[in-house]
């Protein structure tokens, strides 16, 4: 995570990378990891975080936490609608 979002760390760990340290999408191996990661980023950065976004299913399905706010629900619904059009 640090090398993905922190240019100073990325310069040490991945010195020849053109994208390291500038991530705007994070990919996790499962729903639990994704939820933990996205909530951590959302809470510490105070940014708009949408997710977890589930990929690879036959139909668009995404997850909302029990603590989702109206803005979270709307953003997730928009992403799901976009996925259904692909």
PDB file of N, CA, C and O in Angstrom:
ATOM      1  N   UNK A   1       0.818  -1.197   0.000  1.00  0.00           N
ATOM      2  CA  UNK A   1       0.000   0.000   0.000  1.00  0.00           C
ATOM      3  C   UNK A   1       0.860   1.257   0.000  1.00  0.00           C
ATOM      4  O   UNK A   1       0.584   2.204  -0.737  1.00  0.00           O
ATOM      5  N   UNK A   2       1.895   1.265   0.821  1.00  0.00           N
ATOM      6  CA  UNK A   2       2.707   2.483   0.931  1.00  0.00           C
ATOM      7  C   UNK A   2       3.365   2.853  -0.397  1.00  0.00           C
ATOM      8  O   UNK A   2       3.392   4.027  -0.767  1.00  0.00           O
ATOM      9  N   UNK A   3       3.888   1.875  -1.108  1.00  0.00           N
ATOM     10  CA  UNK A   3       4.533   2.161  -2.394  1.00  0.00           C
ATOM     11  C   UNK A   3       3.518   2.537  -3.472  1.00  0.00           C
ATOM     12  O   UNK A   3       3.866   3.175  -4.466  1.00  0.00           O
ATOM     13  N   UNK A   4       2.270   2.141  -3.270  1.00  0.00           N
ATOM     14  CA  UNK A   4       1.232   2.483  -4.244  1.00  0.00           C
ATOM     15  C   UNK A   4       0.789   3.930  -4.127  1.00  0.00           C
ATOM     16  O   UNK A   4       0.435   4.552  -5.128  1.00  0.00           O
ATOM     17  N   UNK A   5       0.804   4.473  -2.918  1.00  0.00           N
ATOM     18  CA  UNK A   5       0.236   5.811  -2.715  1.00  0.00           C
ATOM     19  C   UNK A   5       1.221   6.880  -2.247  1.00  0.00           C
ATOM     20  O   UNK A   5       0.885   8.064  -2.255  1.00  0.00           O
ATOM     21  N   UNK A   6       2.404   6.497  -1.848  1.00  0.00           N
ATOM     22  CA  UNK A   6       3.381   7.459  -1.329  1.00  0.00           C
ATOM     23  C   UNK A   6       4.585   7.540  -2.269  1.00  0.00           C
ATOM     24  O   UNK A   6       5.380   6.603  -2.327  1.00  0.00           O
ATOM     25  N   UNK A   7       4.732   8.647  -3.006  1.00  0.00           N
ATOM     26  CA  UNK A   7       5.833   8.767  -3.960  1.00  0.00           C
ATOM     27  C   UNK A   7       7.221   8.606  -3.331  1.00  0.00           C
ATOM     28  O   UNK A   7       8.122   8.068  -3.975  1.00  0.00           O
ATOM     29  N   UNK A   8       7.406   9.054  -2.110  1.00  0.00           N
ATOM     30  CA  UNK A   8       8.713   8.935  -1.453  1.00  0.00           C
ATOM     31  C   UNK A   8       9.058   7.469  -1.186  1.00  0.00           C
ATOM     32  O   UNK A   8      10.194   7.049  -1.405  1.00  0.00           O
ATOM     33  N   UNK A   9       8.101   6.707  -0.725  1.00  0.00           N
ATOM     34  CA  UNK A   9       8.320   5.268  -0.493  1.00  0.00           C
ATOM     35  C   UNK A   9       8.505   4.552  -1.823  1.00  0.00           C
ATOM     36  O   UNK A   9       9.369   3.685  -1.954  1.00  0.00           O
ATOM     37  N   UNK A  10       7.697   4.912  -2.800  1.00  0.00           N
ATOM     38  CA  UNK A  10       7.788   4.282  -4.115  1.00  0.00           C
ATOM     39  C   UNK A  10       9.160   4.503  -4.752  1.00  0.00           C
ATOM     40  O   UNK A  10       9.686   3.611  -5.418  1.00  0.00           O
ATOM     41  N   UNK A  11       9.734   5.675  -4.554  1.00  0.00           N
ATOM     42  CA  UNK A  11      11.055   5.971  -5.127  1.00  0.00           C
ATOM     43  C   UNK A  11      12.126   5.034  -4.577  1.00  0.00           C
ATOM     44  O   UNK A  11      13.094   4.713  -5.267  1.00  0.00           O
ATOM     45  N   UNK A  12      11.948   4.602  -3.339  1.00  0.00           N
ATOM     46  CA  UNK A  12      12.913   3.679  -2.728  1.00  0.00           C
ATOM     47  C   UNK A  12      12.643   2.246  -3.152  1.00  0.00           C
ATOM     48  O   UNK A  12      13.568   1.519  -3.513  1.00  0.00           O
ATOM     49  N   UNK A  13      11.383   1.836  -3.110  1.00  0.00           N
ATOM     50  CA  UNK A  13      11.029   0.444  -3.381  1.00  0.00           C
ATOM     51  C   UNK A  13      10.952   0.110  -4.865  1.00  0.00           C
ATOM     52  O   UNK A  13      11.288  -1.003  -5.269  1.00  0.00           O
ATOM     53  N   UNK A  14      10.510   1.067  -5.681  1.00  0.00           N
ATOM     54  CA  UNK A  14      10.283   0.835  -7.114  1.00  0.00           C
ATOM     55  C   UNK A  14      10.862   1.996  -7.907  1.00  0.00           C
ATOM     56  O   UNK A  14      10.123   2.731  -8.563  1.00  0.00           O
ATOM     57  N   UNK A  15      12.161   2.165  -7.854  1.00  0.00           N
ATOM     58  CA  UNK A  15      12.792   3.377  -8.376  1.00  0.00           C
ATOM     59  C   UNK A  15      12.577   3.644  -9.863  1.00  0.00           C
ATOM     60  O   UNK A  15      12.660   4.800 -10.278  1.00  0.00           O
ATOM     61  N   UNK A  16      12.308   2.640 -10.673  1.00  0.00           N
ATOM     62  CA  UNK A  16      12.140   2.868 -12.112  1.00  0.00           C
ATOM     63  C   UNK A  16      10.681   2.870 -12.562  1.00  0.00           C
ATOM     64  O   UNK A  16      10.406   2.859 -13.762  1.00  0.00           O
ATOM     65  N   UNK A  17       9.755   2.883 -11.623  1.00  0.00           N
ATOM     66  CA  UNK A  17       8.336   2.836 -11.967  1.00  0.00           C
ATOM     67  C   UNK A  17       7.804   4.228 -12.279  1.00  0.00           C
ATOM     68  O   UNK A  17       8.121   5.204 -11.599  1.00  0.00           O
ATOM     69  N   UNK A  18       6.983   4.292 -13.329  1.00  0.00           N
ATOM     70  CA  UNK A  18       6.349   5.560 -13.701  1.00  0.00           C
ATOM     71  C   UNK A  18       5.015   5.757 -12.980  1.00  0.00           C
ATOM     72  O   UNK A  18       4.489   6.870 -12.954  1.00  0.00           O
ATOM     73  N   UNK A  19       4.467   4.705 -12.404  1.00  0.00           N
ATOM     74  CA  UNK A  19       3.150   4.795 -11.765  1.00  0.00           C
ATOM     75  C   UNK A  19       3.194   4.625 -10.249  1.00  0.00           C
ATOM     76  O   UNK A  19       2.238   5.002  -9.572  1.00  0.00           O
ATOM     77  N   UNK A  20       4.246   4.083  -9.709  1.00  0.00           N
ATOM     78  CA  UNK A  20       4.324   3.843  -8.269  1.00  0.00           C
ATOM     79  C   UNK A  20       4.180   5.149  -7.497  1.00  0.00           C
ATOM     80  O   UNK A  20       4.752   6.173  -7.870  1.00  0.00           O
ATOM     81  N   UNK A  21       3.416   5.097  -6.430  1.00  0.00           N
ATOM     82  CA  UNK A  21       3.206   6.282  -5.603  1.00  0.00           C
ATOM     83  C   UNK A  21       2.059   7.154  -6.047  1.00  0.00           C
ATOM     84  O   UNK A  21       1.758   8.153  -5.393  1.00  0.00           O
ATOM     85  N   UNK A  22       1.402   6.800  -7.156  1.00  0.00           N
ATOM     86  CA  UNK A  22       0.312   7.625  -7.671  1.00  0.00           C
ATOM     87  C   UNK A  22      -0.966   6.826  -7.918  1.00  0.00           C
ATOM     88  O   UNK A  22      -1.740   7.163  -8.813  1.00  0.00           O
ATOM     89  N   UNK A  23      -1.191   5.782  -7.140  1.00  0.00           N
ATOM     90  CA  UNK A  23      -2.363   4.929  -7.343  1.00  0.00           C
ATOM     91  C   UNK A  23      -3.655   5.672  -7.048  1.00  0.00           C
ATOM     92  O   UNK A  23      -3.742   6.432  -6.083  1.00  0.00           O
ATOM     93  N   UNK A  24      -4.657   5.446  -7.889  1.00  0.00           N
ATOM     94  CA  UNK A  24      -5.993   5.953  -7.592  1.00  0.00           C
ATOM     95  C   UNK A  24      -7.013   4.813  -7.593  1.00  0.00           C
ATOM     96  O   UNK A  24      -8.209   5.043  -7.413  1.00  0.00           O
ATOM     97  N   UNK A  25      -6.531   3.576  -7.798  1.00  0.00           N
ATOM     98  CA  UNK A  25      -7.351   2.368  -7.705  1.00  0.00           C
ATOM     99  C   UNK A  25      -6.532   1.340  -6.943  1.00  0.00           C
ATOM    100  O   UNK A  25      -5.355   1.133  -7.239  1.00  0.00           O
ATOM    101  N   UNK A  26      -7.149   0.703  -5.970  1.00  0.00           N
ATOM    102  CA  UNK A  26      -6.486  -0.346  -5.205  1.00  0.00           C
ATOM    103  C   UNK A  26      -7.259  -1.643  -5.411  1.00  0.00           C
ATOM    104  O   UNK A  26      -8.486  -1.657  -5.308  1.00  0.00           O
ATOM    105  N   UNK A  27      -6.551  -2.731  -5.703  1.00  0.00           N
ATOM    106  CA  UNK A  27      -7.171  -4.027  -5.961  1.00  0.00           C
ATOM    107  C   UNK A  27      -6.809  -4.968  -4.820  1.00  0.00           C
ATOM    108  O   UNK A  27      -5.640  -5.093  -4.453  1.00  0.00           O
ATOM    109  N   UNK A  28      -7.821  -5.629  -4.260  1.00  0.00           N
ATOM    110  CA  UNK A  28      -7.630  -6.551  -3.142  1.00  0.00           C
ATOM    111  C   UNK A  28      -8.091  -7.946  -3.547  1.00  0.00           C
ATOM    112  O   UNK A  28      -8.934  -8.084  -4.434  1.00  0.00           O
ATOM    113  N   UNK A  29      -7.552  -8.978  -2.910  1.00  0.00           N
ATOM    114  CA  UNK A  29      -7.845 -10.359  -3.328  1.00  0.00           C
ATOM    115  C   UNK A  29      -9.208 -10.897  -2.902  1.00  0.00           C
ATOM    116  O   UNK A  29      -9.676 -11.887  -3.464  1.00  0.00           O
ATOM    117  N   UNK A  30      -9.849 -10.272  -1.927  1.00  0.00           N
ATOM    118  CA  UNK A  30     -11.146 -10.771  -1.482  1.00  0.00           C
ATOM    119  C   UNK A  30     -11.952  -9.637  -0.845  1.00  0.00           C
ATOM    120  O   UNK A  30     -11.432  -8.546  -0.611  1.00  0.00           O
ATOM    121  N   UNK A  31     -13.225  -9.911  -0.572  1.00  0.00           N
ATOM    122  CA  UNK A  31     -14.129  -8.888  -0.071  1.00  0.00           C
ATOM    123  C   UNK A  31     -13.711  -8.349   1.294  1.00  0.00           C
ATOM    124  O   UNK A  31     -13.811  -7.147   1.541  1.00  0.00           O
ATOM    125  N   UNK A  32     -13.251  -9.217   2.170  1.00  0.00           N
ATOM    126  CA  UNK A  32     -12.844  -8.765   3.499  1.00  0.00           C
ATOM    127  C   UNK A  32     -11.654  -7.818   3.417  1.00  0.00           C
ATOM    128  O   UNK A  32     -11.653  -6.765   4.054  1.00  0.00           O
ATOM    129  N   UNK A  33     -10.655  -8.183   2.645  1.00  0.00           N
ATOM    130  CA  UNK A  33      -9.488  -7.313   2.464  1.00  0.00           C
ATOM    131  C   UNK A  33      -9.881  -5.995   1.809  1.00  0.00           C
ATOM    132  O   UNK A  33      -9.426  -4.926   2.215  1.00  0.00           O
ATOM    133  N   UNK A  34     -10.730  -6.086   0.790  1.00  0.00           N
ATOM    134  CA  UNK A  34     -11.173  -4.879   0.085  1.00  0.00           C
ATOM    135  C   UNK A  34     -11.936  -3.935   0.997  1.00  0.00           C
ATOM    136  O   UNK A  34     -11.717  -2.724   0.970  1.00  0.00           O
ATOM    137  N   UNK A  35     -12.824  -4.484   1.800  1.00  0.00           N
ATOM    138  CA  UNK A  35     -13.601  -3.645   2.704  1.00  0.00           C
ATOM    139  C   UNK A  35     -12.702  -2.983   3.744  1.00  0.00           C
ATOM    140  O   UNK A  35     -12.854  -1.796   4.035  1.00  0.00           O
ATOM    141  N   UNK A  36     -11.776  -3.742   4.298  1.00  0.00           N
ATOM    142  CA  UNK A  36     -10.841  -3.190   5.280  1.00  0.00           C
ATOM    143  C   UNK A  36      -9.985  -2.094   4.656  1.00  0.00           C
ATOM    144  O   UNK A  36      -9.818  -1.022   5.238  1.00  0.00           O
ATOM    145  N   UNK A  37      -9.448  -2.363   3.480  1.00  0.00           N
ATOM    146  CA  UNK A  37      -8.596  -1.385   2.806  1.00  0.00           C
ATOM    147  C   UNK A  37      -9.324  -0.114   2.435  1.00  0.00           C
ATOM    148  O   UNK A  37      -8.822   0.989   2.654  1.00  0.00           O
ATOM    149  N   UNK A  38     -10.512  -0.269   1.870  1.00  0.00           N
ATOM    150  CA  UNK A  38     -11.232   0.924   1.426  1.00  0.00           C
ATOM    151  C   UNK A  38     -11.711   1.759   2.598  1.00  0.00           C
ATOM    152  O   UNK A  38     -11.681   2.988   2.533  1.00  0.00           O
ATOM    153  N   UNK A  39     -12.152   1.115   3.664  1.00  0.00           N
ATOM    154  CA  UNK A  39     -12.570   1.862   4.844  1.00  0.00           C
ATOM    155  C   UNK A  39     -11.388   2.579   5.498  1.00  0.00           C
ATOM    156  O   UNK A  39     -11.531   3.701   5.983  1.00  0.00           O
ATOM    157  N   UNK A  40     -10.230   1.936   5.509  1.00  0.00           N
ATOM    158  CA  UNK A  40      -9.031   2.559   6.074  1.00  0.00           C
ATOM    159  C   UNK A  40      -8.658   3.816   5.299  1.00  0.00           C
ATOM    160  O   UNK A  40      -8.372   4.856   5.891  1.00  0.00           O
ATOM    161  N   UNK A  41      -8.661   3.716   3.981  1.00  0.00           N
ATOM    162  CA  UNK A  41      -8.338   4.862   3.137  1.00  0.00           C
ATOM    163  C   UNK A  41      -9.382   5.958   3.318  1.00  0.00           C
ATOM    164  O   UNK A  41      -9.035   7.131   3.456  1.00  0.00           O
ATOM    165  N   UNK A  42     -10.641   5.586   3.317  1.00  0.00           N
ATOM    166  CA  UNK A  42     -11.716   6.567   3.454  1.00  0.00           C
ATOM    167  C   UNK A  42     -11.613   7.325   4.778  1.00  0.00           C
ATOM    168  O   UNK A  42     -11.740   8.549   4.804  1.00  0.00           O
ATOM    169  N   UNK A  43     -11.389   6.618   5.851  1.00  0.00           N
ATOM    170  CA  UNK A  43     -11.358   7.249   7.167  1.00  0.00           C
ATOM    171  C   UNK A  43     -10.109   8.095   7.400  1.00  0.00           C
ATOM    172  O   UNK A  43     -10.185   9.136   8.053  1.00  0.00           O
ATOM    173  N   UNK A  44      -8.968   7.668   6.881  1.00  0.00           N
ATOM    174  CA  UNK A  44      -7.729   8.404   7.136  1.00  0.00           C
ATOM    175  C   UNK A  44      -7.515   9.568   6.175  1.00  0.00           C
ATOM    176  O   UNK A  44      -6.837  10.533   6.525  1.00  0.00           O
ATOM    177  N   UNK A  45      -8.071   9.498   4.987  1.00  0.00           N
ATOM    178  CA  UNK A  45      -7.828  10.556   4.007  1.00  0.00           C
ATOM    179  C   UNK A  45      -8.993  11.521   3.871  1.00  0.00           C
ATOM    180  O   UNK A  45      -8.845  12.595   3.288  1.00  0.00           O
ATOM    181  N   UNK A  46     -10.143  11.151   4.400  1.00  0.00           N
ATOM    182  CA  UNK A  46     -11.354  11.959   4.271  1.00  0.00           C
ATOM    183  C   UNK A  46     -11.720  12.198   2.805  1.00  0.00           C
ATOM    184  O   UNK A  46     -12.295  13.229   2.456  1.00  0.00           O
ATOM    185  N   UNK A  47     -11.376  11.230   1.956  1.00  0.00           N
ATOM    186  CA  UNK A  47     -11.709  11.335   0.532  1.00  0.00           C
ATOM    187  C   UNK A  47     -13.010  10.586   0.253  1.00  0.00           C
ATOM    188  O   UNK A  47     -13.553   9.919   1.134  1.00  0.00           O
ATOM    189  N   UNK A  48     -13.494  10.701  -0.959  1.00  0.00           N
ATOM    190  CA  UNK A  48     -14.647   9.912  -1.373  1.00  0.00           C
ATOM    191  C   UNK A  48     -14.115   8.558  -1.805  1.00  0.00           C
ATOM    192  O   UNK A  48     -13.335   8.458  -2.753  1.00  0.00           O
ATOM    193  N   UNK A  49     -14.533   7.537  -1.116  1.00  0.00           N
ATOM    194  CA  UNK A  49     -14.131   6.176  -1.455  1.00  0.00           C
ATOM    195  C   UNK A  49     -15.383   5.400  -1.827  1.00  0.00           C
ATOM    196  O   UNK A  49     -16.359   5.391  -1.077  1.00  0.00           O
ATOM    197  N   UNK A  50     -15.357   4.754  -2.978  1.00  0.00           N
ATOM    198  CA  UNK A  50     -16.498   3.966  -3.428  1.00  0.00           C
ATOM    199  C   UNK A  50     -16.057   2.514  -3.462  1.00  0.00           C
ATOM    200  O   UNK A  50     -15.067   2.171  -4.108  1.00  0.00           O
ATOM    201  N   UNK A  51     -16.783   1.679  -2.774  1.00  0.00           N
ATOM    202  CA  UNK A  51     -16.418   0.276  -2.799  1.00  0.00           C
ATOM    203  C   UNK A  51     -16.941  -0.447  -1.586  1.00  0.00           C
ATOM    204  O   UNK A  51     -17.631   0.134  -0.748  1.00  0.00           O
ATOM    205  N   UNK A  52     -16.618  -1.683  -1.500  1.00  0.00           N
ATOM    206  CA  UNK A  52     -15.923  -2.498  -2.479  1.00  0.00           C
ATOM    207  C   UNK A  52     -16.741  -2.687  -3.758  1.00  0.00           C
ATOM    208  O   UNK A  52     -17.964  -2.823  -3.719  1.00  0.00           O
ATOM    209  N   UNK A  53     -16.049  -2.692  -4.869  1.00  0.00           N
ATOM    210  CA  UNK A  53     -16.639  -2.951  -6.175  1.00  0.00           C
ATOM    211  C   UNK A  53     -16.286  -4.388  -6.535  1.00  0.00           C
ATOM    212  O   UNK A  53     -15.108  -4.741  -6.586  1.00  0.00           O
ATOM    213  N   UNK A  54     -17.279  -5.209  -6.781  1.00  0.00           N
ATOM    214  CA  UNK A  54     -17.055  -6.616  -7.094  1.00  0.00           C
ATOM    215  C   UNK A  54     -17.012  -6.801  -8.605  1.00  0.00           C
ATOM    216  O   UNK A  54     -17.879  -6.304  -9.323  1.00  0.00           O
ATOM    217  N   UNK A  55     -16.011  -7.507  -9.076  1.00  0.00           N
ATOM    218  CA  UNK A  55     -15.846  -7.748 -10.514  1.00  0.00           C
ATOM    219  C   UNK A  55     -15.846  -9.239 -10.801  1.00  0.00           C
ATOM    220  O   UNK A  55     -15.571 -10.047  -9.914  1.00  0.00           O
ATOM    221  N   UNK A  56     -16.154  -9.602 -12.038  1.00  0.00           N
ATOM    222  CA  UNK A  56     -16.060 -10.989 -12.463  1.00  0.00           C
ATOM    223  C   UNK A  56     -17.339 -11.797 -12.296  1.00  0.00           C
ATOM    224  O   UNK A  56     -17.341 -13.003 -12.546  1.00  0.00           O
ATOM    225  N   UNK A  57     -18.408 -11.168 -11.885  1.00  0.00           N
ATOM    226  CA  UNK A  57     -19.683 -11.872 -11.737  1.00  0.00           C
ATOM    227  C   UNK A  57     -20.510 -11.692 -13.007  1.00  0.00           C
ATOM    228  O   UNK A  57     -20.253 -10.774 -13.785  1.00  0.00           O
ATOM    229  N   UNK A  58     -21.487 -12.545 -13.222  1.00  0.00           N
ATOM    230  CA  UNK A  58     -22.310 -12.447 -14.433  1.00  0.00           C
ATOM    231  C   UNK A  58     -23.139 -11.173 -14.485  1.00  0.00           C
ATOM    232  O   UNK A  58     -23.384 -10.626 -15.560  1.00  0.00           O
ATOM    233  N   UNK A  59     -23.562 -10.713 -13.339  1.00  0.00           N
ATOM    234  CA  UNK A  59     -24.371  -9.497 -13.246  1.00  0.00           C
ATOM    235  C   UNK A  59     -23.699  -8.546 -12.264  1.00  0.00           C
ATOM    236  O   UNK A  59     -22.971  -8.994 -11.377  1.00  0.00           O
ATOM    237  N   UNK A  60     -23.929  -7.241 -12.406  1.00  0.00           N
ATOM    238  CA  UNK A  60     -23.305  -6.295 -11.482  1.00  0.00           C
ATOM    239  C   UNK A  60     -23.878  -6.416 -10.067  1.00  0.00           C
ATOM    240  O   UNK A  60     -25.087  -6.318  -9.857  1.00  0.00           O
ATOM    241  N   UNK A  61     -22.989  -6.628  -9.116  1.00  0.00           N
ATOM    242  CA  UNK A  61     -23.356  -6.723  -7.711  1.00  0.00           C
ATOM    243  C   UNK A  61     -22.264  -6.012  -6.926  1.00  0.00           C
ATOM    244  O   UNK A  61     -21.079  -6.242  -7.167  1.00  0.00           O
ATOM    245  N   UNK A  62     -22.646  -5.162  -6.000  1.00  0.00           N
ATOM    246  CA  UNK A  62     -21.668  -4.485  -5.155  1.00  0.00           C
ATOM    247  C   UNK A  62     -22.142  -4.518  -3.714  1.00  0.00           C
ATOM    248  O   UNK A  62     -23.303  -4.818  -3.439  1.00  0.00           O
ATOM    249  N   UNK A  63     -21.255  -4.214  -2.816  1.00  0.00           N
ATOM    250  CA  UNK A  63     -21.497  -4.397  -1.395  1.00  0.00           C
ATOM    251  C   UNK A  63     -21.588  -3.063  -0.675  1.00  0.00           C
ATOM    252  O   UNK A  63     -20.834  -2.136  -0.973  1.00  0.00           O
ATOM    253  N   UNK A  64     -22.504  -2.967   0.266  1.00  0.00           N
ATOM    254  CA  UNK A  64     -22.603  -1.801   1.143  1.00  0.00           C
ATOM    255  C   UNK A  64     -22.474  -2.272   2.583  1.00  0.00           C
ATOM    256  O   UNK A  64     -23.000  -3.321   2.956  1.00  0.00           O
ATOM    257  N   UNK A  65     -21.773  -1.491   3.383  1.00  0.00           N
ATOM    258  CA  UNK A  65     -21.663  -1.842   4.799  1.00  0.00           C
ATOM    259  C   UNK A  65     -22.903  -1.363   5.540  1.00  0.00           C
ATOM    260  O   UNK A  65     -23.634  -0.503   5.049  1.00  0.00           O
ATOM    261  N   UNK A  66     -23.133  -1.912   6.703  1.00  0.00           N
ATOM    262  CA  UNK A  66     -24.274  -1.492   7.522  1.00  0.00           C
ATOM    263  C   UNK A  66     -24.186  -0.020   7.884  1.00  0.00           C
ATOM    264  O   UNK A  66     -25.213   0.611   8.135  1.00  0.00           O
ATOM    265  N   UNK A  67     -23.003   0.536   7.917  1.00  0.00           N
ATOM    266  CA  UNK A  67     -22.820   1.938   8.278  1.00  0.00           C
ATOM    267  C   UNK A  67     -22.813   2.880   7.086  1.00  0.00           C
ATOM    268  O   UNK A  67     -22.436   4.044   7.224  1.00  0.00           O
ATOM    269  N   UNK A  68     -23.227   2.397   5.908  1.00  0.00           N
ATOM    270  CA  UNK A  68     -23.195   3.237   4.703  1.00  0.00           C
ATOM    271  C   UNK A  68     -24.086   4.463   4.862  1.00  0.00           C
ATOM    272  O   UNK A  68     -25.206   4.383   5.366  1.00  0.00           O
ATOM    273  N   UNK A  69     -23.561   5.586   4.423  1.00  0.00           N
ATOM    274  CA  UNK A  69     -24.317   6.833   4.430  1.00  0.00           C
ATOM    275  C   UNK A  69     -25.012   6.983   3.067  1.00  0.00           C
ATOM    276  O   UNK A  69     -24.699   6.255   2.125  1.00  0.00           O
ATOM    277  N   UNK A  70     -25.938   7.914   2.972  1.00  0.00           N
ATOM    278  CA  UNK A  70     -26.692   8.118   1.733  1.00  0.00           C
ATOM    279  C   UNK A  70     -25.739   8.331   0.557  1.00  0.00           C
ATOM    280  O   UNK A  70     -25.944   7.763  -0.515  1.00  0.00           O
ATOM    281  N   UNK A  71     -24.700   9.146   0.750  1.00  0.00           N
ATOM    282  CA  UNK A  71     -23.730   9.406  -0.322  1.00  0.00           C
ATOM    283  C   UNK A  71     -23.055   8.107  -0.776  1.00  0.00           C
ATOM    284  O   UNK A  71     -22.835   7.913  -1.971  1.00  0.00           O
ATOM    285  N   UNK A  72     -22.723   7.213   0.171  1.00  0.00           N
ATOM    286  CA  UNK A  72     -22.118   5.923  -0.168  1.00  0.00           C
ATOM    287  C   UNK A  72     -23.077   5.077  -1.004  1.00  0.00           C
ATOM    288  O   UNK A  72     -22.668   4.442  -1.976  1.00  0.00           O
ATOM    289  N   UNK A  73     -24.340   5.071  -0.623  1.00  0.00           N
ATOM    290  CA  UNK A  73     -25.348   4.280  -1.340  1.00  0.00           C
ATOM    291  C   UNK A  73     -25.527   4.803  -2.759  1.00  0.00           C
ATOM    292  O   UNK A  73     -25.584   4.025  -3.712  1.00  0.00           O
ATOM    293  N   UNK A  74     -25.614   6.117  -2.896  1.00  0.00           N
ATOM    294  CA  UNK A  74     -25.781   6.722  -4.232  1.00  0.00           C
ATOM    295  C   UNK A  74     -24.564   6.431  -5.104  1.00  0.00           C
ATOM    296  O   UNK A  74     -24.721   6.034  -6.258  1.00  0.00           O
ATOM    297  N   UNK A  75     -23.361   6.618  -4.581  1.00  0.00           N
ATOM    298  CA  UNK A  75     -22.142   6.362  -5.370  1.00  0.00           C
ATOM    299  C   UNK A  75     -22.058   4.905  -5.797  1.00  0.00           C
ATOM    300  O   UNK A  75     -21.698   4.613  -6.937  1.00  0.00           O
ATOM    301  N   UNK A  76     -22.386   3.992  -4.896  1.00  0.00           N
ATOM    302  CA  UNK A  76     -22.343   2.570  -5.239  1.00  0.00           C
ATOM    303  C   UNK A  76     -23.410   2.225  -6.273  1.00  0.00           C
ATOM    304  O   UNK A  76     -23.163   1.426  -7.175  1.00  0.00           O
ATOM    305  N   UNK A  77     -24.600   2.823  -6.147  1.00  0.00           N
ATOM    306  CA  UNK A  77     -25.661   2.589  -7.128  1.00  0.00           C
ATOM    307  C   UNK A  77     -25.250   3.081  -8.515  1.00  0.00           C
ATOM    308  O   UNK A  77     -25.543   2.431  -9.519  1.00  0.00           O
ATOM    309  N   UNK A  78     -24.577   4.221  -8.569  1.00  0.00           N
ATOM    310  CA  UNK A  78     -24.109   4.751  -9.858  1.00  0.00           C
ATOM    311  C   UNK A  78     -23.090   3.806 -10.488  1.00  0.00           C
ATOM    312  O   UNK A  78     -23.177   3.510 -11.679  1.00  0.00           O
ATOM    313  N   UNK A  79     -22.128   3.333  -9.705  1.00  0.00           N
ATOM    314  CA  UNK A  79     -21.123   2.393 -10.227  1.00  0.00           C
ATOM    315  C   UNK A  79     -21.806   1.115 -10.710  1.00  0.00           C
ATOM    316  O   UNK A  79     -21.458   0.596 -11.771  1.00  0.00           O
ATOM    317  N   UNK A  80     -22.764   0.604  -9.955  1.00  0.00           N
ATOM    318  CA  UNK A  80     -23.482  -0.617 -10.336  1.00  0.00           C
ATOM    319  C   UNK A  80     -24.246  -0.397 -11.642  1.00  0.00           C
ATOM    320  O   UNK A  80     -24.267  -1.279 -12.501  1.00  0.00           O
ATOM    321  N   UNK A  81     -24.869   0.761 -11.797  1.00  0.00           N
ATOM    322  CA  UNK A  81     -25.593   1.074 -13.036  1.00  0.00           C
ATOM    323  C   UNK A  81     -24.641   1.135 -14.220  1.00  0.00           C
ATOM    324  O   UNK A  81     -24.957   0.646 -15.305  1.00  0.00           O
ATOM    325  N   UNK A  82     -23.482   1.730 -14.012  1.00  0.00           N
ATOM    326  CA  UNK A  82     -22.483   1.790 -15.081  1.00  0.00           C
ATOM    327  C   UNK A  82     -22.020   0.382 -15.446  1.00  0.00           C
ATOM    328  O   UNK A  82     -21.881   0.064 -16.627  1.00  0.00           O
ATOM    329  N   UNK A  83     -21.781  -0.465 -14.441  1.00  0.00           N
ATOM    330  CA  UNK A  83     -21.374  -1.840 -14.700  1.00  0.00           C
ATOM    331  C   UNK A  83     -22.436  -2.588 -15.505  1.00  0.00           C
ATOM    332  O   UNK A  83     -22.092  -3.417 -16.347  1.00  0.00           O
ATOM    333  N   UNK A  84     -23.711  -2.314 -15.265  1.00  0.00           N
ATOM    334  CA  UNK A  84     -24.769  -3.037 -15.956  1.00  0.00           C
ATOM    335  C   UNK A  84     -24.842  -2.660 -17.420  1.00  0.00           C
ATOM    336  O   UNK A  84     -25.424  -3.387 -18.225  1.00  0.00           O
ATOM    337  N   UNK A  85     -24.257  -1.531 -17.770  1.00  0.00           N
ATOM    338  CA  UNK A  85     -24.281  -1.055 -19.163  1.00  0.00           C
ATOM    339  C   UNK A  85     -23.095  -1.559 -19.961  1.00  0.00           C
ATOM    340  O   UNK A  85     -23.040  -1.346 -21.172  1.00  0.00           O
ATOM    341  N   UNK A  86     -22.134  -2.229 -19.311  1.00  0.00           N
ATOM    342  CA  UNK A  86     -20.926  -2.701 -20.009  1.00  0.00           C
ATOM    343  C   UNK A  86     -21.147  -4.014 -20.711  1.00  0.00           C
ATOM    344  O   UNK A  86     -20.229  -4.539 -21.341  1.00  0.00           O
TER     345      UNK A  86
END
